[in-house]
């Protein structure tokens, strides 16, 4: 897998997590801990995208 295609895949996953976070925040049944975990995963992906983009 090329770096470019890997970055595209990471960006797609990041977008999916963004949508999941938004949906979870709208749902009163979602626990804060679940939302926090989604946000942590999203942040780790963002950091990985930035690291690979700079390198």
PyMOL CGO cylinders between C-alpha atoms (Angstrom):
from pymol import cmd
from pymol.cgo import CYLINDER

trace = [
    CYLINDER, 0.00, 0.00, 0.00, 1.43, 3.37, -0.94, 0.3, 1, 1, 1, 1, 1, 1,
    CYLINDER, 1.43, 3.37, -0.94, 1.72, 6.17, 1.58, 0.3, 1, 1, 1, 1, 1, 1,
    CYLINDER, 1.72, 6.17, 1.58, -0.91, 8.18, -0.28, 0.3, 1, 1, 1, 1, 1, 1,
    CYLINDER, -0.91, 8.18, -0.28, -3.48, 5.38, -0.24, 0.3, 1, 1, 1, 1, 1, 1,
    CYLINDER, -3.48, 5.38, -0.24, -2.70, 4.70, 3.42, 0.3, 1, 1, 1, 1, 1, 1,
    CYLINDER, -2.70, 4.70, 3.42, -3.33, 8.37, 4.24, 0.3, 1, 1, 1, 1, 1, 1,
    CYLINDER, -3.33, 8.37, 4.24, -6.60, 8.29, 2.31, 0.3, 1, 1, 1, 1, 1, 1,
    CYLINDER, -6.60, 8.29, 2.31, -7.71, 5.26, 4.31, 0.3, 1, 1, 1, 1, 1, 1,
    CYLINDER, -7.71, 5.26, 4.31, -6.78, 6.94, 7.60, 0.3, 1, 1, 1, 1, 1, 1,
    CYLINDER, -6.78, 6.94, 7.60, -8.72, 10.06, 6.56, 0.3, 1, 1, 1, 1, 1, 1,
    CYLINDER, -8.72, 10.06, 6.56, -11.74, 7.92, 5.70, 0.3, 1, 1, 1, 1, 1, 1,
    CYLINDER, -11.74, 7.92, 5.70, -11.60, 6.24, 9.11, 0.3, 1, 1, 1, 1, 1, 1,
    CYLINDER, -11.60, 6.24, 9.11, -11.24, 9.66, 10.77, 0.3, 1, 1, 1, 1, 1, 1,
    CYLINDER, -11.24, 9.66, 10.77, -14.34, 10.91, 8.96, 0.3, 1, 1, 1, 1, 1, 1,
    CYLINDER, -14.34, 10.91, 8.96, -16.29, 7.82, 9.98, 0.3, 1, 1, 1, 1, 1, 1,
    CYLINDER, -16.29, 7.82, 9.98, -15.32, 8.38, 13.61, 0.3, 1, 1, 1, 1, 1, 1,
    CYLINDER, -15.32, 8.38, 13.61, -16.37, 12.03, 13.34, 0.3, 1, 1, 1, 1, 1, 1,
    CYLINDER, -16.37, 12.03, 13.34, -19.80, 10.91, 12.21, 0.3, 1, 1, 1, 1, 1, 1,
    CYLINDER, -19.80, 10.91, 12.21, -20.00, 8.34, 15.00, 0.3, 1, 1, 1, 1, 1, 1,
    CYLINDER, -20.00, 8.34, 15.00, -19.09, 10.99, 17.60, 0.3, 1, 1, 1, 1, 1, 1,
    CYLINDER, -19.09, 10.99, 17.60, -21.75, 13.36, 16.29, 0.3, 1, 1, 1, 1, 1, 1,
    CYLINDER, -21.75, 13.36, 16.29, -24.36, 10.61, 16.33, 0.3, 1, 1, 1, 1, 1, 1,
    CYLINDER, -24.36, 10.61, 16.33, -23.38, 9.50, 19.83, 0.3, 1, 1, 1, 1, 1, 1,
    CYLINDER, -23.38, 9.50, 19.83, -23.59, 13.05, 21.13, 0.3, 1, 1, 1, 1, 1, 1,
    CYLINDER, -23.59, 13.05, 21.13, -27.15, 13.35, 19.80, 0.3, 1, 1, 1, 1, 1, 1,
    CYLINDER, -27.15, 13.35, 19.80, -28.20, 10.10, 21.47, 0.3, 1, 1, 1, 1, 1, 1,
    CYLINDER, -28.20, 10.10, 21.47, -29.11, 10.47, 25.14, 0.3, 1, 1, 1, 1, 1, 1,
    CYLINDER, -29.11, 10.47, 25.14, -28.51, 6.75, 25.67, 0.3, 1, 1, 1, 1, 1, 1,
    CYLINDER, -28.51, 6.75, 25.67, -24.80, 7.04, 24.87, 0.3, 1, 1, 1, 1, 1, 1,
    CYLINDER, -24.80, 7.04, 24.87, -22.54, 7.18, 27.90, 0.3, 1, 1, 1, 1, 1, 1,
    CYLINDER, -22.54, 7.18, 27.90, -19.93, 9.92, 28.18, 0.3, 1, 1, 1, 1, 1, 1,
    CYLINDER, -19.93, 9.92, 28.18, -17.22, 7.27, 28.45, 0.3, 1, 1, 1, 1, 1, 1,
    CYLINDER, -17.22, 7.27, 28.45, -18.21, 5.87, 25.04, 0.3, 1, 1, 1, 1, 1, 1,
    CYLINDER, -18.21, 5.87, 25.04, -18.05, 9.32, 23.48, 0.3, 1, 1, 1, 1, 1, 1,
    CYLINDER, -18.05, 9.32, 23.48, -14.68, 9.96, 25.11, 0.3, 1, 1, 1, 1, 1, 1,
    CYLINDER, -14.68, 9.96, 25.11, -13.30, 6.70, 23.69, 0.3, 1, 1, 1, 1, 1, 1,
    CYLINDER, -13.30, 6.70, 23.69, -14.48, 7.59, 20.18, 0.3, 1, 1, 1, 1, 1, 1,
    CYLINDER, -14.48, 7.59, 20.18, -12.85, 11.01, 20.50, 0.3, 1, 1, 1, 1, 1, 1,
    CYLINDER, -12.85, 11.01, 20.50, -9.56, 9.45, 21.66, 0.3, 1, 1, 1, 1, 1, 1,
    CYLINDER, -9.56, 9.45, 21.66, -9.55, 7.09, 18.68, 0.3, 1, 1, 1, 1, 1, 1,
    CYLINDER, -9.55, 7.09, 18.68, -10.30, 10.01, 16.38, 0.3, 1, 1, 1, 1, 1, 1,
    CYLINDER, -10.30, 10.01, 16.38, -7.44, 12.05, 17.88, 0.3, 1, 1, 1, 1, 1, 1,
    CYLINDER, -7.44, 12.05, 17.88, -4.98, 9.16, 17.51, 0.3, 1, 1, 1, 1, 1, 1,
    CYLINDER, -4.98, 9.16, 17.51, -5.92, 8.88, 13.83, 0.3, 1, 1, 1, 1, 1, 1,
    CYLINDER, -5.92, 8.88, 13.83, -5.51, 12.63, 13.34, 0.3, 1, 1, 1, 1, 1, 1,
    CYLINDER, -5.51, 12.63, 13.34, -2.06, 12.54, 14.94, 0.3, 1, 1, 1, 1, 1, 1,
    CYLINDER, -2.06, 12.54, 14.94, -1.04, 9.60, 12.74, 0.3, 1, 1, 1, 1, 1, 1,
    CYLINDER, -1.04, 9.60, 12.74, -2.28, 11.42, 9.61, 0.3, 1, 1, 1, 1, 1, 1,
    CYLINDER, -2.28, 11.42, 9.61, -0.30, 14.53, 10.57, 0.3, 1, 1, 1, 1, 1, 1,
    CYLINDER, -0.30, 14.53, 10.57, 2.83, 12.51, 11.37, 0.3, 1, 1, 1, 1, 1, 1,
    CYLINDER, 2.83, 12.51, 11.37, 2.74, 10.68, 8.05, 0.3, 1, 1, 1, 1, 1, 1,
    CYLINDER, 2.74, 10.68, 8.05, 1.92, 13.84, 6.10, 0.3, 1, 1, 1, 1, 1, 1,
    CYLINDER, 1.92, 13.84, 6.10, 4.99, 15.63, 7.46, 0.3, 1, 1, 1, 1, 1, 1,
    CYLINDER, 4.99, 15.63, 7.46, 7.41, 12.73, 7.05, 0.3, 1, 1, 1, 1, 1, 1,
]
cmd.load_cgo(trace, "trace")
